[in-house]
Amino acid sequence: MTYRGRIANGVAVLEGDVRLPDGTRVEIVPIASSGMSPEDDPFYRIYELAEPSGIPDLAENIDHYLYGHPKVSNEQP
């Protein structure tokens, strides 16, 4: 199982309500910091950044609009 946390005053402080028994052996692997918090990462804000395309069948025919493939028909037989 993996737990996350931070070092505070030289002590590993785990996130959440995690309590490990005294004497539990652990391995701590530092996570490289990108300097960017999730709030700053555009990937996490995609819904805020999205704009209407005006193309009603874009999801269904993305290959048509990107690569020129024939359009897919959404009609039921």
C-alpha positions in Angstrom: 0.0 0.0 0.0 1.2 3.5 -0.8 0.7 6.5 1.5 1.4 10.1 0.7 2.6 12.9 2.9 5.2 15.5 3.5 8.3 16.0 5.6 7.7 18.5 8.4 10.6 19.4 10.8 12.4 16.2 9.7 9.4 13.9 10.3 7.3 12.2 7.7 3.6 13.3 8.2 1.2 11.2 6.3 -1.9 12.6 4.6 -5.3 11.6 5.9 -6.0 9.6 9.0 -3.3 7.1 8.5 -1.8 5.5 11.7 0.9 3.0 11.4 2.1 1.1 14.5 5.4 2.2 16.1 8.3 0.2 14.6 6.7 -0.2 11.2 9.4 -0.2 8.6 8.8 2.2 5.7 10.5 3.3 2.6 10.3 7.0 1.6 10.8 8.0 -2.0 10.9 11.7 -2.7 8.5 12.8 -5.5 10.1 15.3 -8.0 8.3 18.6 -7.7 7.3 20.2 -11.0 6.8 23.5 -9.2 3.2 23.5 -10.5 0.2 22.8 -8.3 -2.8 20.9 -9.7 -4.7 24.2 -9.5 -2.1 25.8 -11.9 -2.0 22.8 -14.3 -4.3 23.5 -17.4 -5.2 19.8 -17.6 -7.1 20.0 -14.3 -8.9 23.1 -15.5 -9.9 21.8 -18.9 -13.6 22.4 -18.3 -12.9 26.1 -17.5 -10.8 26.4 -20.6 -13.1 24.6 -23.1 -14.8 26.7 -25.8 -17.8 25.6 -27.9 -16.7 24.5 -31.4 -20.0 24.9 -33.1 -19.6 21.5 -34.6 -22.5 19.3 -33.3 -21.0 16.0 -34.4 -17.4 16.6 -33.5 -17.1 13.7 -31.0 -18.6 11.2 -33.5 -16.6 12.5 -36.5 -13.3 13.6 -35.0 -11.3 11.6 -37.6 -13.2 13.4 -40.4 -12.4 16.8 -39.0 -8.8 16.0 -38.1 -7.7 13.7 -40.9 -10.3 13.9 -43.7 -11.8 10.4 -43.1 -15.3 9.8 -44.3 -18.0 10.9 -41.8 -19.6 8.3 -39.6 -23.4 8.2 -39.9 -25.3 8.2 -36.6 -28.6 7.1 -38.2 -30.2 4.0 -36.9 -31.1 1.3 -39.5 
